[in-house]
Amino acid sequence: VAQSRFARVGPYTLVGAGTSIGDYSCVINSTIGDNCTIGRNVSIEGCYIWNNVTIQDNCKLKHAIVCDGAILKAGAVLQPGVILTFK
């Protein structure tokens, strides 16, 4: 796991092997799978992020599920209850 020293990983959070978390990002009460890339200034709260997911800069996710291989473009917002797949 590669975590920026400016990123915050809060309680009740699991981060998988090979995952990187960018500057000023905050992950709370979430599970992030293996080999994910979390960009800068990303907020993740109460989410399940599966393996090989890319979340670009300035995204906001709250109580959502992101399935294997999905890519969230910069500035994306996922509201509670969203399930995002790659197909």
QUIVEN-V793598 format. One record per backbone hydrogen bond with DSSP energy under -1.0 kcal/mol. NH is the residue of the N-H (numbers start at 1). CO is the residue of the C=O. E is the energy in kcal/mol with one decimal. If there is no record, write none. Layout:
nh: <NH;NH>
co: <CO;CO>
e: <E;E>
//
This chain:
nh: <2;4;7;8;10;14;16;19;20;21;22;25;26;27;28;29;31;32;33;35;37;38;39;41;43;44;45;46;48;49;50;52;54;55;56;58;60;61;62;63;65;66;67;69;70;72;75;76;78;81;82;84>
co: <19;21;4;25;27;30;32;16;36;2;38;22;42;8;44;11;47;14;49;17;53;20;55;23;59;26;61;28;64;31;66;34;70;37;72;40;76;43;78;45;82;48;84;51;67;54;57;73;60;63;79;65>
e: <-2.7;-2.3;-1.6;-3.1;-3.5;-2.1;-2.0;-1.3;-2.3;-2.8;-1.8;-1.4;-3.0;-2.7;-2.7;-2.0;-2.4;-2.9;-2.3;-2.6;-2.6;-2.8;-2.9;-2.7;-2.4;-2.9;-1.9;-2.2;-2.1;-3.4;-3.0;-2.7;-2.3;-3.2;-2.5;-2.7;-2.3;-3.1;-1.7;-3.0;-2.5;-2.7;-3.3;-2.0;-1.7;-3.0;-2.0;-1.9;-2.9;-2.9;-1.7;-3.0>
//
